[in-house]
Amino acid sequence: MPKITPTPSEKRTEPYWRELNKVIDPEIGMGIVDLGLVYQVKIDKKQNCKIIMTLTTPTCPVGPMILQQVDDRMRMYRDINNIEVELVWDPAWTNKMIDEELREMMFGF
């Protein structure tokens, strides 16, 4: 299986990326797309959606809430038949996955 990597910001042109970024990680106070938690979104011709994402840590106490909000947001975006959220831990999330401009503002790197 090829290694999963986050979708670069310049390739996140579909409106669903903005919609998913409305899901806020309450512990950090940022959208999950800006945080780099959403790696890929695929919608097939039958309107089935697969989202590959991670959380900041496997023991994230708000993980179930974030996953439910991801599902809810995609249902609001368009008429999706099925939504599958695949939670992966490789690559593990680091603060280097945060959107570059935001990361520079927050951490100076």
Biopython code that builds the backbone (N, CA, C, O; Angstrom):
import numpy as np
from Bio.PDB.StructureBuilder import StructureBuilder

atoms = [
    (1, "MET", "N", (0.840, -1.175, 0.000)),
    (1, "MET", "CA", (0.000, 0.000, 0.000)),
    (1, "MET", "C", (0.888, 1.242, 0.000)),
    (1, "MET", "O", (1.803, 1.349, 0.816)),
    (2, "PRO", "N", (0.618, 2.198, -0.925)),
    (2, "PRO", "CA", (1.448, 3.402, -0.963)),
    (2, "PRO", "C", (1.249, 4.257, 0.292)),
    (2, "PRO", "O", (0.176, 4.273, 0.894)),
    (3, "LYS", "N", (2.306, 4.956, 0.661)),
    (3, "LYS", "CA", (2.237, 5.791, 1.863)),
    (3, "LYS", "C", (1.261, 6.941, 1.635)),
    (3, "LYS", "O", (1.266, 7.576, 0.580)),
    (4, "ILE", "N", (0.440, 7.195, 2.620)),
    (4, "ILE", "CA", (-0.543, 8.278, 2.576)),
    (4, "ILE", "C", (0.142, 9.549, 3.032)),
    (4, "ILE", "O", (0.840, 9.570, 4.046)),
    (5, "THR", "N", (-0.066, 10.601, 2.274)),
    (5, "THR", "CA", (0.476, 11.894, 2.667)),
    (5, "THR", "C", (-0.636, 12.935, 2.585)),
    (5, "THR", "O", (-1.567, 12.789, 1.792)),
    (6, "PRO", "N", (-0.543, 13.987, 3.403)),
    (6, "PRO", "CA", (-1.568, 15.025, 3.347)),
    (6, "PRO", "C", (-1.637, 15.683, 1.966)),
    (6, "PRO", "O", (-0.616, 15.862, 1.301)),
    (7, "THR", "N", (-2.839, 16.035, 1.551)),
    (7, "THR", "CA", (-3.038, 16.736, 0.287)),
    (7, "THR", "C", (-2.495, 18.155, 0.438)),
    (7, "THR", "O", (-2.881, 18.867, 1.365)),
    (8, "PRO", "N", (-1.597, 18.575, -0.467)),
    (8, "PRO", "CA", (-1.056, 19.940, -0.381)),
    (8, "PRO", "C", (-2.161, 20.990, -0.512)),
    (8, "PRO", "O", (-3.157, 20.761, -1.198)),
    (9, "SER", "N", (-1.990, 22.120, 0.133)),
    (9, "SER", "CA", (-3.027, 23.157, 0.151)),
    (9, "SER", "C", (-3.404, 23.625, -1.242)),
    (9, "SER", "O", (-4.569, 23.936, -1.487)),
    (10, "GLU", "N", (-2.455, 23.683, -2.157)),
    (10, "GLU", "CA", (-2.772, 24.141, -3.515)),
    (10, "GLU", "C", (-3.654, 23.152, -4.277)),
    (10, "GLU", "O", (-4.244, 23.520, -5.292)),
    (11, "LYS", "N", (-3.754, 21.922, -3.816)),
    (11, "LYS", "CA", (-4.615, 20.926, -4.458)),
    (11, "LYS", "C", (-5.955, 20.769, -3.747)),
    (11, "LYS", "O", (-6.799, 19.984, -4.180)),
    (12, "ARG", "N", (-6.152, 21.504, -2.668)),
    (12, "ARG", "CA", (-7.420, 21.431, -1.936)),
    (12, "ARG", "C", (-8.357, 22.508, -2.480)),
    (12, "ARG", "O", (-8.630, 23.504, -1.810)),
    (13, "THR", "N", (-8.842, 22.296, -3.696)),
    (13, "THR", "CA", (-9.652, 23.310, -4.370)),
    (13, "THR", "C", (-11.154, 23.058, -4.283)),
    (13, "THR", "O", (-11.941, 23.981, -4.495)),
    (14, "GLU", "N", (-11.560, 21.853, -3.981)),
    (14, "GLU", "CA", (-12.976, 21.534, -3.907)),
    (14, "GLU", "C", (-13.598, 22.182, -2.664)),
    (14, "GLU", "O", (-12.936, 22.296, -1.632)),
    (15, "PRO", "N", (-14.849, 22.602, -2.753)),
    (15, "PRO", "CA", (-15.500, 23.260, -1.607)),
    (15, "PRO", "C", (-15.557, 22.407, -0.337)),
    (15, "PRO", "O", (-15.618, 22.955, 0.764)),
    (16, "TYR", "N", (-15.538, 21.086, -0.469)),
    (16, "TYR", "CA", (-15.624, 20.261, 0.729)),
    (16, "TYR", "C", (-14.418, 20.450, 1.654)),
    (16, "TYR", "O", (-14.528, 20.201, 2.855)),
    (17, "TRP", "N", (-13.286, 20.881, 1.129)),
    (17, "TRP", "CA", (-12.129, 21.154, 1.995)),
    (17, "TRP", "C", (-12.448, 22.299, 2.961)),
    (17, "TRP", "O", (-12.117, 22.226, 4.144)),
    (18, "ARG", "N", (-13.088, 23.350, 2.458)),
    (18, "ARG", "CA", (-13.477, 24.470, 3.324)),
    (18, "ARG", "C", (-14.519, 24.011, 4.345)),
    (18, "ARG", "O", (-14.486, 24.415, 5.507)),
    (19, "GLU", "N", (-15.434, 23.171, 3.897)),
    (19, "GLU", "CA", (-16.475, 22.671, 4.797)),
    (19, "GLU", "C", (-15.864, 21.820, 5.911)),
    (19, "GLU", "O", (-16.236, 21.963, 7.075)),
    (20, "LEU", "N", (-14.941, 20.949, 5.563)),
    (20, "LEU", "CA", (-14.294, 20.115, 6.577)),
    (20, "LEU", "C", (-13.460, 20.952, 7.546)),
    (20, "LEU", "O", (-13.305, 20.584, 8.711)),
    (21, "ASN", "N", (-12.925, 22.071, 7.069)),
    (21, "ASN", "CA", (-12.116, 22.909, 7.946)),
    (21, "ASN", "C", (-12.969, 23.636, 8.985)),
    (21, "ASN", "O", (-12.433, 24.237, 9.916)),
    (22, "LYS", "N", (-14.290, 23.583, 8.830)),
    (22, "LYS", "CA", (-15.189, 24.145, 9.844)),
    (22, "LYS", "C", (-15.283, 23.242, 11.069)),
    (22, "LYS", "O", (-15.807, 23.644, 12.107)),
    (23, "VAL", "N", (-14.770, 22.016, 10.941)),
    (23, "VAL", "CA", (-14.669, 21.135, 12.100)),
    (23, "VAL", "C", (-13.437, 21.600, 12.877)),
    (23, "VAL", "O", (-12.311, 21.519, 12.384)),
    (24, "ILE", "N", (-13.664, 22.079, 14.076)),
    (24, "ILE", "CA", (-12.598, 22.657, 14.885)),
    (24, "ILE", "C", (-12.129, 21.660, 15.940)),
    (24, "ILE", "O", (-12.941, 21.066, 16.649)),
    (25, "ASP", "N", (-10.831, 21.486, 16.036)),
    (25, "ASP", "CA", (-10.277, 20.694, 17.124)),
    (25, "ASP", "C", (-10.365, 21.572, 18.368)),
    (25, "ASP", "O", (-9.643, 22.564, 18.469)),
    (26, "PRO", "N", (-11.240, 21.226, 19.320)),
    (26, "PRO", "CA", (-11.476, 22.115, 20.459)),
    (26, "PRO", "C", (-10.278, 22.280, 21.388)),
    (26, "PRO", "O", (-10.193, 23.267, 22.118)),
    (27, "GLU", "N", (-9.361, 21.332, 21.368)),
    (27, "GLU", "CA", (-8.191, 21.445, 22.229)),
    (27, "GLU", "C", (-7.172, 22.435, 21.670)),
    (27, "GLU", "O", (-6.438, 23.070, 22.427)),
    (28, "ILE", "N", (-7.131, 22.564, 20.342)),
    (28, "ILE", "CA", (-6.161, 23.450, 19.699)),
    (28, "ILE", "C", (-6.838, 24.710, 19.165)),
    (28, "ILE", "O", (-6.202, 25.755, 19.030)),
    (29, "GLY", "N", (-8.132, 24.604, 18.861)),
    (29, "GLY", "CA", (-8.874, 25.764, 18.382)),
    (29, "GLY", "C", (-8.655, 26.084, 16.923)),
    (29, "GLY", "O", (-8.794, 27.237, 16.515)),
    (30, "MET", "N", (-8.315, 25.083, 16.127)),
    (30, "MET", "CA", (-8.095, 25.264, 14.695)),
    (30, "MET", "C", (-8.907, 24.237, 13.918)),
    (30, "MET", "O", (-9.273, 23.182, 14.436)),
    (31, "GLY", "N", (-9.180, 24.579, 12.646)),
    (31, "GLY", "CA", (-9.856, 23.648, 11.757)),
    (31, "GLY", "C", (-8.979, 22.442, 11.466)),
    (31, "GLY", "O", (-7.754, 22.551, 11.404)),
    (32, "ILE", "N", (-9.615, 21.293, 11.287)),
    (32, "ILE", "CA", (-8.861, 20.052, 11.112)),
    (32, "ILE", "C", (-8.083, 19.993, 9.802)),
    (32, "ILE", "O", (-7.084, 19.280, 9.713)),
    (33, "VAL", "N", (-8.528, 20.733, 8.784)),
    (33, "VAL", "CA", (-7.766, 20.769, 7.534)),
    (33, "VAL", "C", (-6.507, 21.603, 7.736)),
    (33, "VAL", "O", (-5.416, 21.185, 7.348)),
    (34, "ASP", "N", (-6.652, 22.783, 8.343)),
    (34, "ASP", "CA", (-5.487, 23.623, 8.624)),
    (34, "ASP", "C", (-4.490, 22.919, 9.525)),
    (34, "ASP", "O", (-3.283, 23.133, 9.416)),
    (35, "LEU", "N", (-5.002, 22.073, 10.421)),
    (35, "LEU", "CA", (-4.124, 21.314, 11.314)),
    (35, "LEU", "C", (-3.375, 20.197, 10.592)),
    (35, "LEU", "O", (-2.395, 19.668, 11.118)),
    (36, "GLY", "N", (-3.829, 19.835, 9.396)),
    (36, "GLY", "CA", (-3.194, 18.750, 8.660)),
    (36, "GLY", "C", (-3.706, 17.381, 9.059)),
    (36, "GLY", "O", (-3.038, 16.375, 8.823)),
    (37, "LEU", "N", (-4.894, 17.332, 9.665)),
    (37, "LEU", "CA", (-5.449, 16.048, 10.091)),
    (37, "LEU", "C", (-6.144, 15.295, 8.962)),
    (37, "LEU", "O", (-6.257, 14.070, 9.018)),
    (38, "VAL", "N", (-6.607, 16.004, 7.944)),
    (38, "VAL", "CA", (-7.290, 15.356, 6.823)),
    (38, "VAL", "C", (-6.265, 15.151, 5.709)),
    (38, "VAL", "O", (-5.738, 16.111, 5.148)),
    (39, "TYR", "N", (-5.996, 13.889, 5.404)),
    (39, "TYR", "CA", (-4.990, 13.570, 4.400)),
    (39, "TYR", "C", (-5.571, 13.554, 2.994)),
    (39, "TYR", "O", (-5.014, 14.164, 2.082)),
    (40, "GLN", "N", (-6.679, 12.864, 2.819)),
    (40, "GLN", "CA", (-7.272, 12.735, 1.489)),
    (40, "GLN", "C", (-8.789, 12.669, 1.583)),
    (40, "GLN", "O", (-9.349, 12.179, 2.564)),
    (41, "VAL", "N", (-9.442, 13.176, 0.534)),
    (41, "VAL", "CA", (-10.894, 13.048, 0.382)),
    (41, "VAL", "C", (-11.129, 12.558, -1.036)),
    (41, "VAL", "O", (-10.650, 13.157, -1.998)),
    (42, "LYS", "N", (-11.861, 11.475, -1.157)),
    (42, "LYS", "CA", (-12.173, 10.918, -2.478)),
    (42, "LYS", "C", (-13.681, 10.743, -2.574)),
    (42, "LYS", "O", (-14.307, 10.141, -1.701)),
    (43, "ILE", "N", (-14.254, 11.278, -3.646)),
    (43, "ILE", "CA", (-15.680, 11.096, -3.914)),
    (43, "ILE", "C", (-15.784, 10.440, -5.280)),
    (43, "ILE", "O", (-15.327, 10.987, -6.283)),
    (44, "ASP", "N", (-16.392, 9.262, -5.306)),
    (44, "ASP", "CA", (-16.496, 8.548, -6.579)),
    (44, "ASP", "C", (-17.737, 8.976, -7.361)),
    (44, "ASP", "O", (-18.508, 9.822, -6.908)),
    (45, "LYS", "N", (-17.916, 8.387, -8.525)),
    (45, "LYS", "CA", (-19.029, 8.763, -9.418)),
    (45, "LYS", "C", (-20.398, 8.443, -8.824)),
    (45, "LYS", "O", (-21.405, 9.026, -9.227)),
    (46, "LYS", "N", (-20.433, 7.525, -7.873)),
    (46, "LYS", "CA", (-21.702, 7.170, -7.227)),
    (46, "LYS", "C", (-21.951, 7.997, -5.972)),
    (46, "LYS", "O", (-22.845, 7.693, -5.183)),
    (47, "GLN", "N", (-21.148, 9.048, -5.798)),
    (47, "GLN", "CA", (-21.262, 9.963, -4.651)),
    (47, "GLN", "C", (-20.947, 9.279, -3.323)),
    (47, "GLN", "O", (-21.482, 9.660, -2.282)),
    (48, "ASN", "N", (-20.079, 8.271, -3.362)),
    (48, "ASN", "CA", (-19.566, 7.669, -2.143)),
    (48, "ASN", "C", (-18.290, 8.403, -1.767)),
    (48, "ASN", "O", (-17.446, 8.670, -2.623)),
    (49, "CYS", "N", (-18.150, 8.723, -0.514)),
    (49, "CYS", "CA", (-17.036, 9.533, -0.050)),
    (49, "CYS", "C", (-16.154, 8.735, 0.904)),
    (49, "CYS", "O", (-16.645, 8.056, 1.805)),
    (50, "LYS", "N", (-14.856, 8.828, 0.692)),
    (50, "LYS", "CA", (-13.891, 8.222, 1.605)),
    (50, "LYS", "C", (-12.935, 9.317, 2.051)),
    (50, "LYS", "O", (-12.312, 9.993, 1.232)),
    (51, "ILE", "N", (-12.830, 9.477, 3.357)),
    (51, "ILE", "CA", (-11.946, 10.469, 3.946)),
    (51, "ILE", "C", (-10.886, 9.717, 4.727)),
    (51, "ILE", "O", (-11.197, 8.895, 5.589)),
    (52, "ILE", "N", (-9.638, 10.005, 4.415)),
    (52, "ILE", "CA", (-8.521, 9.416, 5.146)),
    (52, "ILE", "C", (-7.941, 10.520, 6.011)),
    (52, "ILE", "O", (-7.530, 11.568, 5.514)),
    (53, "MET", "N", (-7.915, 10.271, 7.311)),
    (53, "MET", "CA", (-7.467, 11.312, 8.229)),
    (53, "MET", "C", (-6.820, 10.696, 9.460)),
    (53, "MET", "O", (-6.790, 9.477, 9.628)),
    (54, "THR", "N", (-6.314, 11.555, 10.299)),
    (54, "THR", "CA", (-5.728, 11.143, 11.558)),
    (54, "THR", "C", (-6.218, 12.079, 12.651)),
    (54, "THR", "O", (-7.011, 12.985, 12.396)),
    (55, "LEU", "N", (-5.755, 11.860, 13.835)),
    (55, "LEU", "CA", (-6.005, 12.759, 14.960)),
    (55, "LEU", "C", (-4.645, 13.151, 15.527)),
    (55, "LEU", "O", (-3.631, 12.548, 15.177)),
    (56, "THR", "N", (-4.616, 14.150, 16.393)),
    (56, "THR", "CA", (-3.340, 14.600, 16.933)),
    (56, "THR", "C", (-2.650, 13.511, 17.751)),
    (56, "THR", "O", (-1.424, 13.481, 17.853)),
    (57, "THR", "N", (-3.446, 12.623, 18.329)),
    (57, "THR", "CA", (-2.914, 11.511, 19.112)),
    (57, "THR", "C", (-3.943, 10.381, 19.132)),
    (57, "THR", "O", (-5.143, 10.650, 19.085)),
    (58, "PRO", "N", (-3.503, 9.133, 19.201)),
    (58, "PRO", "CA", (-4.463, 8.028, 19.261)),
    (58, "PRO", "C", (-5.389, 8.084, 20.481)),
    (58, "PRO", "O", (-6.471, 7.496, 20.459)),
    (59, "THR", "N", (-4.988, 8.766, 21.513)),
    (59, "THR", "CA", (-5.815, 8.857, 22.714)),
    (59, "THR", "C", (-6.577, 10.172, 22.790)),
    (59, "THR", "O", (-6.999, 10.579, 23.873)),
    (60, "CYS", "N", (-6.759, 10.837, 21.663)),
    (60, "CYS", "CA", (-7.460, 12.124, 21.617)),
    (60, "CYS", "C", (-8.848, 11.979, 22.252)),
    (60, "CYS", "O", (-9.673, 11.211, 21.758)),
    (61, "PRO", "N", (-9.110, 12.705, 23.336)),
    (61, "PRO", "CA", (-10.393, 12.545, 24.023)),
    (61, "PRO", "C", (-11.589, 13.054, 23.221)),
    (61, "PRO", "O", (-12.721, 12.651, 23.489)),
    (62, "VAL", "N", (-11.360, 13.925, 22.252)),
    (62, "VAL", "CA", (-12.464, 14.451, 21.447)),
    (62, "VAL", "C", (-12.522, 13.783, 20.064)),
    (62, "VAL", "O", (-13.265, 14.226, 19.188)),
    (63, "GLY", "N", (-11.741, 12.727, 19.877)),
    (63, "GLY", "CA", (-11.708, 12.024, 18.596)),
    (63, "GLY", "C", (-13.075, 11.608, 18.086)),
    (63, "GLY", "O", (-13.400, 11.906, 16.936)),
    (64, "PRO", "N", (-13.900, 10.927, 18.890)),
    (64, "PRO", "CA", (-15.222, 10.516, 18.411)),
    (64, "PRO", "C", (-16.080, 11.713, 17.979)),
    (64, "PRO", "O", (-16.816, 11.623, 16.996)),
    (65, "MET", "N", (-15.991, 12.817, 18.699)),
    (65, "MET", "CA", (-16.758, 14.010, 18.347)),
    (65, "MET", "C", (-16.269, 14.589, 17.002)),
    (65, "MET", "O", (-17.079, 14.985, 16.165)),
    (66, "ILE", "N", (-14.957, 14.634, 16.807)),
    (66, "ILE", "CA", (-14.408, 15.142, 15.549)),
    (66, "ILE", "C", (-14.855, 14.262, 14.388)),
    (66, "ILE", "O", (-15.269, 14.777, 13.349)),
    (67, "LEU", "N", (-14.777, 12.955, 14.547)),
    (67, "LEU", "CA", (-15.184, 12.035, 13.475)),
    (67, "LEU", "C", (-16.658, 12.209, 13.127)),
    (67, "LEU", "O", (-17.022, 12.174, 11.952)),
    (68, "GLN", "N", (-17.503, 12.395, 14.125)),
    (68, "GLN", "CA", (-18.929, 12.611, 13.869)),
    (68, "GLN", "C", (-19.143, 13.924, 13.134)),
    (68, "GLN", "O", (-19.967, 13.993, 12.222)),
    (69, "GLN", "N", (-18.421, 14.959, 13.512)),
    (69, "GLN", "CA", (-18.553, 16.249, 12.836)),
    (69, "GLN", "C", (-18.077, 16.183, 11.395)),
    (69, "GLN", "O", (-18.645, 16.846, 10.527)),
    (70, "VAL", "N", (-17.044, 15.394, 11.125)),
    (70, "VAL", "CA", (-16.583, 15.194, 9.746)),
    (70, "VAL", "C", (-17.706, 14.574, 8.922)),
    (70, "VAL", "O", (-18.004, 15.039, 7.822)),
    (71, "ASP", "N", (-18.318, 13.538, 9.447)),
    (71, "ASP", "CA", (-19.439, 12.881, 8.772)),
    (71, "ASP", "C", (-20.576, 13.873, 8.542)),
    (71, "ASP", "O", (-21.123, 13.953, 7.442)),
    (72, "ASP", "N", (-20.932, 14.630, 9.586)),
    (72, "ASP", "CA", (-22.026, 15.604, 9.486)),
    (72, "ASP", "C", (-21.737, 16.668, 8.425)),
    (72, "ASP", "O", (-22.624, 17.019, 7.647)),
    (73, "ARG", "N", (-20.525, 17.176, 8.389)),
    (73, "ARG", "CA", (-20.158, 18.221, 7.415)),
    (73, "ARG", "C", (-20.247, 17.707, 5.989)),
    (73, "ARG", "O", (-20.727, 18.423, 5.110)),
    (74, "MET", "N", (-19.805, 16.506, 5.744)),
    (74, "MET", "CA", (-19.856, 15.970, 4.385)),
    (74, "MET", "C", (-21.295, 15.714, 3.952)),
    (74, "MET", "O", (-21.605, 15.822, 2.766)),
    (75, "ARG", "N", (-22.151, 15.387, 4.859)),
    (75, "ARG", "CA", (-23.569, 15.205, 4.517)),
    (75, "ARG", "C", (-24.215, 16.548, 4.180)),
    (75, "ARG", "O", (-25.146, 16.596, 3.376)),
    (76, "MET", "N", (-23.746, 17.618, 4.770)),
    (76, "MET", "CA", (-24.270, 18.951, 4.477)),
    (76, "MET", "C", (-23.776, 19.461, 3.126)),
    (76, "MET", "O", (-24.487, 20.204, 2.449)),
    (77, "TYR", "N", (-22.566, 19.070, 2.728)),
    (77, "TYR", "CA", (-21.943, 19.595, 1.515)),
    (77, "TYR", "C", (-22.707, 19.210, 0.257)),
    (77, "TYR", "O", (-23.004, 20.070, -0.572)),
    (78, "ARG", "N", (-23.019, 17.960, 0.108)),
    (78, "ARG", "CA", (-23.762, 17.483, -1.062)),
    (78, "ARG", "C", (-24.441, 16.169, -0.747)),
    (78, "ARG", "O", (-24.272, 15.602, 0.333)),
    (79, "ASP", "N", (-25.194, 15.710, -1.685)),
    (79, "ASP", "CA", (-25.934, 14.461, -1.515)),
    (79, "ASP", "C", (-24.984, 13.273, -1.601)),
    (79, "ASP", "O", (-24.803, 12.688, -2.669)),
    (80, "ILE", "N", (-24.393, 12.932, -0.498)),
    (80, "ILE", "CA", (-23.456, 11.820, -0.448)),
    (80, "ILE", "C", (-24.230, 10.554, -0.075)),
    (80, "ILE", "O", (-25.052, 10.565, 0.841)),
    (81, "ASN", "N", (-23.957, 9.464, -0.796)),
    (81, "ASN", "CA", (-24.622, 8.202, -0.486)),
    (81, "ASN", "C", (-24.028, 7.535, 0.740)),
    (81, "ASN", "O", (-24.749, 7.176, 1.671)),
    (82, "ASN", "N", (-22.732, 7.371, 0.741)),
    (82, "ASN", "CA", (-22.043, 6.715, 1.848)),
    (82, "ASN", "C", (-20.812, 7.530, 2.204)),
    (82, "ASN", "O", (-20.158, 8.103, 1.333)),
    (83, "ILE", "N", (-20.508, 7.575, 3.476)),
    (83, "ILE", "CA", (-19.308, 8.255, 3.938)),
    (83, "ILE", "C", (-18.512, 7.266, 4.763)),
    (83, "ILE", "O", (-19.020, 6.672, 5.713)),
    (84, "GLU", "N", (-17.259, 7.101, 4.386)),
    (84, "GLU", "CA", (-16.354, 6.246, 5.137)),
    (84, "GLU", "C", (-15.203, 7.123, 5.612)),
    (84, "GLU", "O", (-14.538, 7.776, 4.808)),
    (85, "VAL", "N", (-14.975, 7.135, 6.899)),
    (85, "VAL", "CA", (-13.838, 7.852, 7.450)),
    (85, "VAL", "C", (-12.833, 6.817, 7.921)),
    (85, "VAL", "O", (-13.092, 6.049, 8.848)),
    (86, "GLU", "N", (-11.684, 6.815, 7.265)),
    (86, "GLU", "CA", (-10.626, 5.877, 7.645)),
    (86, "GLU", "C", (-9.618, 6.626, 8.505)),
    (86, "GLU", "O", (-8.996, 7.590, 8.058)),
    (87, "LEU", "N", (-9.469, 6.181, 9.713)),
    (87, "LEU", "CA", (-8.538, 6.783, 10.650)),
    (87, "LEU", "C", (-7.206, 6.046, 10.538)),
    (87, "LEU", "O", (-7.149, 4.831, 10.727)),
    (88, "VAL", "N", (-6.140, 6.777, 10.232)),
    (88, "VAL", "CA", (-4.815, 6.169, 10.079)),
    (88, "VAL", "C", (-3.842, 6.816, 11.057)),
    (88, "VAL", "O", (-4.039, 7.947, 11.500)),
    (89, "TRP", "N", (-2.806, 6.085, 11.377)),
    (89, "TRP", "CA", (-1.785, 6.589, 12.307)),
    (89, "TRP", "C", (-0.418, 6.679, 11.656)),
    (89, "TRP", "O", (0.565, 7.032, 12.308)),
    (90, "ASP", "N", (-0.355, 6.361, 10.372)),
    (90, "ASP", "CA", (0.890, 6.464, 9.615)),
    (90, "ASP", "C", (0.596, 7.209, 8.319)),
    (90, "ASP", "O", (-0.095, 6.677, 7.450)),
    (91, "PRO", "N", (1.099, 8.411, 8.176)),
    (91, "PRO", "CA", (2.077, 9.042, 9.056)),
    (91, "PRO", "C", (1.422, 9.606, 10.308)),
    (91, "PRO", "O", (0.271, 10.042, 10.288)),
    (92, "ALA", "N", (2.180, 9.588, 11.392)),
    (92, "ALA", "CA", (1.700, 10.161, 12.642)),
    (92, "ALA", "C", (1.674, 11.682, 12.508)),
    (92, "ALA", "O", (2.544, 12.276, 11.871)),
    (93, "TRP", "N", (0.677, 12.291, 13.110)),
    (93, "TRP", "CA", (0.554, 13.745, 13.042)),
    (93, "TRP", "C", (1.666, 14.412, 13.859)),
    (93, "TRP", "O", (2.022, 13.958, 14.946)),
    (94, "THR", "N", (2.198, 15.499, 13.304)),
    (94, "THR", "CA", (3.126, 16.361, 14.028)),
    (94, "THR", "C", (2.720, 17.800, 13.739)),
    (94, "THR", "O", (1.962, 18.050, 12.802)),
    (95, "ASN", "N", (3.210, 18.744, 14.525)),
    (95, "ASN", "CA", (2.851, 20.140, 14.278)),
    (95, "ASN", "C", (3.429, 20.656, 12.963)),
    (95, "ASN", "O", (3.063, 21.748, 12.528)),
    (96, "LYS", "N", (4.304, 19.917, 12.328)),
    (96, "LYS", "CA", (4.823, 20.306, 11.011)),
    (96, "LYS", "C", (3.789, 20.093, 9.910)),
    (96, "LYS", "O", (3.989, 20.543, 8.782)),
    (97, "MET", "N", (2.681, 19.410, 10.224)),
    (97, "MET", "CA", (1.610, 19.194, 9.254)),
    (97, "MET", "C", (0.609, 20.349, 9.238)),
    (97, "MET", "O", (-0.245, 20.420, 8.355)),
    (98, "ILE", "N", (0.715, 21.248, 10.211)),
    (98, "ILE", "CA", (-0.162, 22.416, 10.241)),
    (98, "ILE", "C", (0.120, 23.265, 9.011)),
    (98, "ILE", "O", (1.268, 23.377, 8.584)),
    (99, "ASP", "N", (-0.920, 23.862, 8.441)),
    (99, "ASP", "CA", (-0.772, 24.748, 7.296)),
    (99, "ASP", "C", (0.431, 25.665, 7.524)),
    (99, "ASP", "O", (0.569, 26.269, 8.587)),
    (100, "GLU", "N", (1.289, 25.760, 6.526)),
    (100, "GLU", "CA", (2.576, 26.436, 6.678)),
    (100, "GLU", "C", (2.467, 27.863, 7.218)),
    (100, "GLU", "O", (3.208, 28.237, 8.126)),
    (101, "GLU", "N", (1.559, 28.652, 6.673)),
    (101, "GLU", "CA", (1.422, 30.036, 7.135)),
    (101, "GLU", "C", (0.983, 30.101, 8.593)),
    (101, "GLU", "O", (1.502, 30.905, 9.367)),
    (102, "LEU", "N", (0.036, 29.264, 8.962)),
    (102, "LEU", "CA", (-0.430, 29.241, 10.346)),
    (102, "LEU", "C", (0.648, 28.735, 11.294)),
    (102, "LEU", "O", (0.800, 29.235, 12.409)),
    (103, "ARG", "N", (1.385, 27.749, 10.839)),
    (103, "ARG", "CA", (2.462, 27.195, 11.657)),
    (103, "ARG", "C", (3.529, 28.260, 11.945)),
    (103, "ARG", "O", (4.032, 28.368, 13.064)),
    (104, "GLU", "N", (3.859, 29.036, 10.918)),
    (104, "GLU", "CA", (4.844, 30.094, 11.101)),
    (104, "GLU", "C", (4.344, 31.135, 12.102)),
    (104, "GLU", "O", (5.111, 31.620, 12.934)),
    (105, "MET", "N", (3.056, 31.478, 12.021)),
    (105, "MET", "CA", (2.487, 32.452, 12.958)),
    (105, "MET", "C", (2.496, 31.906, 14.385)),
    (105, "MET", "O", (2.781, 32.637, 15.334)),
    (106, "MET", "N", (2.183, 30.618, 14.531)),
    (106, "MET", "CA", (2.061, 30.027, 15.856)),
    (106, "MET", "C", (3.411, 29.674, 16.485)),
    (106, "MET", "O", (3.643, 29.925, 17.667)),
    (107, "PHE", "N", (4.291, 29.091, 15.679)),
    (107, "PHE", "CA", (5.519, 28.510, 16.231)),
    (107, "PHE", "C", (6.795, 29.179, 15.705)),
    (107, "PHE", "O", (7.875, 28.946, 16.247)),
    (108, "GLY", "N", (6.689, 29.993, 14.672)),
    (108, "GLY", "CA", (7.865, 30.634, 14.117)),
    (108, "GLY", "C", (8.705, 29.745, 13.228)),
    (108, "GLY", "O", (9.855, 30.078, 12.941)),
    (109, "PHE", "N", (8.156, 28.606, 12.779)),
    (109, "PHE", "CA", (8.901, 27.745, 11.827)),
    (109, "PHE", "C", (7.973, 27.150, 10.813)),
    (109, "PHE", "O", (8.412, 26.404, 9.937)),
]
sb = StructureBuilder()
sb.init_structure("model")
sb.init_model(0)
sb.init_chain("A")
sb.init_seg("    ")
for serial, (resi, resn, name, xyz) in enumerate(atoms, 1):
    if name == "N":
        sb.init_residue(resn, " ", resi, " ")
    sb.init_atom(name, np.array(xyz, "f"), 0.0, 1.0, " ", f" {name:<3s}", serial, name[0])
structure = sb.get_structure()
